[in-house]
Amino acid sequence: MSTYTQDQLTALRDAYARGVLEAVLPDGSRIRYRSAEDMERIMVKMETSIGVRSPNQNVTYPTHSRGFDSE
Protein backbone atom coordinates (compact mmCIF):
# COMPACT_ATOMS: atom_id res chain seq x y z
CA MET A 1 0.00 0.00 0.00
CA SER A 2 1.24 3.45 -0.82
CA THR A 3 2.27 5.85 1.89
CA TYR A 4 0.75 9.29 1.59
CA THR A 5 1.74 12.54 3.25
CA GLN A 6 -0.37 15.32 4.70
CA ASP A 7 1.12 17.69 2.08
CA GLN A 8 -0.14 15.43 -0.73
CA LEU A 9 -3.60 15.30 0.82
CA THR A 10 -3.65 19.08 1.22
CA ALA A 11 -2.64 19.60 -2.43
CA LEU A 12 -5.39 17.24 -3.58
CA ARG A 13 -7.99 18.96 -1.38
CA ASP A 14 -6.94 22.36 -2.75
CA ALA A 15 -7.29 21.15 -6.35
CA TYR A 16 -10.67 19.59 -5.57
CA ALA A 17 -11.90 22.80 -3.89
CA ARG A 18 -10.90 24.84 -6.96
CA GLY A 19 -12.73 22.40 -9.24
CA VAL A 20 -9.70 21.35 -11.26
CA LEU A 21 -8.95 17.76 -12.19
CA GLU A 22 -5.17 18.13 -12.11
CA ALA A 23 -3.04 18.53 -9.00
CA VAL A 24 0.61 19.51 -8.66
CA LEU A 25 2.05 17.66 -5.69
CA PRO A 26 4.67 19.18 -3.36
CA ASP A 27 7.44 17.15 -5.04
CA GLY A 28 6.60 18.76 -8.40
CA SER A 29 4.85 15.77 -9.93
CA ARG A 30 1.48 16.21 -11.61
CA ILE A 31 -1.51 13.93 -11.46
CA ARG A 32 -4.68 14.16 -13.55
CA TYR A 33 -7.96 12.63 -12.42
CA ARG A 34 -10.83 11.48 -14.62
CA SER A 35 -13.59 12.96 -12.47
CA ALA A 36 -14.40 14.62 -9.17
CA GLU A 37 -15.64 11.24 -7.91
CA ASP A 38 -12.22 9.78 -8.67
CA MET A 39 -10.62 12.55 -6.60
CA GLU A 40 -13.04 11.94 -3.71
CA ARG A 41 -12.24 8.22 -3.72
CA ILE A 42 -8.50 8.92 -3.60
CA MET A 43 -8.95 11.48 -0.79
CA VAL A 44 -10.73 8.85 1.32
CA LYS A 45 -7.87 6.40 0.72
CA MET A 46 -5.30 9.04 1.63
CA GLU A 47 -7.19 10.09 4.77
CA THR A 48 -7.47 6.46 5.87
CA SER A 49 -3.76 5.85 5.21
CA ILE A 50 -2.68 8.96 7.12
CA GLY A 51 -5.06 8.25 9.99
CA VAL A 52 -7.35 11.26 9.53
CA ARG A 53 -10.30 8.93 8.86
CA SER A 54 -11.18 5.64 10.45
CA PRO A 55 -11.51 2.86 7.84
CA ASN A 56 -15.01 1.89 8.99
CA GLN A 57 -16.94 5.07 9.62
CA ASN A 58 -20.57 4.02 9.44
CA VAL A 59 -23.44 6.45 9.75
CA THR A 60 -26.58 5.36 11.58
CA TYR A 61 -29.70 7.46 11.30
CA PRO A 62 -32.19 7.34 14.16
CA THR A 63 -35.69 6.09 13.49
CA HIS A 64 -38.86 6.63 15.46
CA SER A 65 -42.38 5.39 15.62
CA ARG A 66 -45.57 7.03 16.80
CA GLY A 67 -46.61 3.77 18.41
CA PHE A 68 -49.55 3.11 16.09
CA ASP A 69 -49.86 0.04 13.94
CA SER A 70 -50.87 0.74 10.36
CA GLU A 71 -53.48 -1.96 9.79
C-alpha positions as CSV (number, residue, x, y, z in Angstrom):
1,M,0.0,0.0,0.0
2,S,1.2,3.5,-0.8
3,T,2.3,5.8,1.9
4,Y,0.8,9.3,1.6
5,T,1.7,12.5,3.3
6,Q,-0.4,15.3,4.7
7,D,1.1,17.7,2.1
8,Q,-0.1,15.4,-0.7
9,L,-3.6,15.3,0.8
10,T,-3.6,19.1,1.2
11,A,-2.6,19.6,-2.4
12,L,-5.4,17.2,-3.6
13,R,-8.0,19.0,-1.4
14,D,-6.9,22.4,-2.8
15,A,-7.3,21.2,-6.4
16,Y,-10.7,19.6,-5.6
17,A,-11.9,22.8,-3.9
18,R,-10.9,24.8,-7.0
19,G,-12.7,22.4,-9.2
20,V,-9.7,21.3,-11.3
21,L,-9.0,17.8,-12.2
22,E,-5.2,18.1,-12.1
23,A,-3.0,18.5,-9.0
24,V,0.6,19.5,-8.7
25,L,2.1,17.7,-5.7
26,P,4.7,19.2,-3.4
27,D,7.4,17.2,-5.0
28,G,6.6,18.8,-8.4
29,S,4.8,15.8,-9.9
30,R,1.5,16.2,-11.6
31,I,-1.5,13.9,-11.5
32,R,-4.7,14.2,-13.6
33,Y,-8.0,12.6,-12.4
34,R,-10.8,11.5,-14.6
35,S,-13.6,13.0,-12.5
36,A,-14.4,14.6,-9.2
37,E,-15.6,11.2,-7.9
38,D,-12.2,9.8,-8.7
39,M,-10.6,12.6,-6.6
40,E,-13.0,11.9,-3.7
41,R,-12.2,8.2,-3.7
42,I,-8.5,8.9,-3.6
43,M,-8.9,11.5,-0.8
44,V,-10.7,8.9,1.3
45,K,-7.9,6.4,0.7
46,M,-5.3,9.0,1.6
47,E,-7.2,10.1,4.8
48,T,-7.5,6.5,5.9
49,S,-3.8,5.8,5.2
50,I,-2.7,9.0,7.1
51,G,-5.1,8.3,10.0
52,V,-7.3,11.3,9.5
53,R,-10.3,8.9,8.9
54,S,-11.2,5.6,10.4
55,P,-11.5,2.9,7.8
56,N,-15.0,1.9,9.0
57,Q,-16.9,5.1,9.6
58,N,-20.6,4.0,9.4
59,V,-23.4,6.4,9.8
60,T,-26.6,5.4,11.6
61,Y,-29.7,7.5,11.3
62,P,-32.2,7.3,14.2
63,T,-35.7,6.1,13.5
64,H,-38.9,6.6,15.5
65,S,-42.4,5.4,15.6
66,R,-45.6,7.0,16.8
67,G,-46.6,3.8,18.4
68,F,-49.6,3.1,16.1
69,D,-49.9,0.0,13.9
70,S,-50.9,0.7,10.4
71,E,-53.5,-2.0,9.8
